[in-house]
Amino acid sequence: MLIGKQTKDYIVPPCEEDLEILLEDEAFLLVNKPRPLLSVPGKHPLNKDCLITRLLQDFSEARIVHRLDMNTSGIMVIALSKDSHRHLSMQFEKRNTYKEYVAVLFGKVEKDEGSIELPLICDWPNRPKQIVDFEVGKSALTHYEVLDRKDDSTRVLFKPVTGRSHQLRVHAAEIGHPILGDRLYAHTQAHAMSKRLMLHASKLEFDHPVTGERVKGVCDVPF
């Protein structure tokens, strides 16, 4: 079984960290999701602890708009009404949002900046893994900038245009620089270099669902 694979028999590791509310608005919340915490309940009965379950204890109208992988930490927006949920969901669908992620990759990335455009599709026999498929894969585009280089790793800023499942993780691995600590896509050496997946959602921008003003949320990187 793949480590981290979501099946009815897999029990995800407990998350002892508390989630942090970065901003409370009448229409939405900005929160910092810790890892390893699911965004929504898993299939196994013991996998009920998740971001939305925790939030519902204090915010009865909380609704998921988008998700982060269990092992990815960082900023998320949560709708607090049907109207705001519809408005925010449409922004994600139409790519009116702007997102930034900080990651630490294996090896030295040579170019200071660049783009990765590789179509992705679910690898059904090995769910939840995603693979590159130029025939039936969905378009996926990621821009990146190098922030810092070390002898054996590179800190980068990812700016995804699309939001495919595992997009950043697959794109990084496909260019030969997997994210450190990635159990699904990194080779043995890159996986062993970090106890956590070195990927964090650091910035999220969208239009306020009521006022229309641009909201710019940031979330400190824990690594």
HELIX and SHEET records of a PDB file:
HELIX    1   1 LEU A   51  LEU A   56  1                                   6    
HELIX    2   2 LYS A   82  GLU A   93  1                                  12    
HELIX    3   3 TRP A  124  ASN A  126  5                                   3    
HELIX    4   4 GLN A  167  GLU A  174  1                                   8    
HELIX    5   5 THR A  188  ALA A  192  1                                   5    
SHEET    1   A 4 GLU A  20  GLU A  24  0                                        
SHEET    2   A 4 PHE A  28  LYS A  33 -1                                        
SHEET    3   A 4 SER A  73  ALA A  79 -1                                        
SHEET    4   A 4 ARG A  63  ILE A  64 -1                                        
SHEET    1   B 8 GLU A  20  GLU A  24  0                                        
SHEET    2   B 8 PHE A  28  LYS A  33 -1                                        
SHEET    3   B 8 SER A  73  ALA A  79 -1                                        
SHEET    4   B 8 LEU A 199  ASP A 207  1                                        
SHEET    5   B 8 TYR A  98  PHE A 106 -1                                        
SHEET    6   B 8 SER A 153  PRO A 160 -1                                        
SHEET    7   B 8 LEU A 141  ARG A 149 -1                                        
SHEET    8   B 8 GLU A 113  GLU A 117 -1                                        
SHEET    1   C 5 GLU A  20  GLU A  24  0                                        
SHEET    2   C 5 PHE A  28  LYS A  33 -1                                        
SHEET    3   C 5 SER A  73  ALA A  79 -1                                        
SHEET    4   C 5 LEU A 199  ASP A 207  1                                        
SHEET    5   C 5 ARG A 214  VAL A 218 -1                                        
SHEET    1   D 2 LEU A 120  CYS A 122  0                                        
SHEET    2   D 2 GLN A 130  VAL A 132 -1                                        
END                                                                             
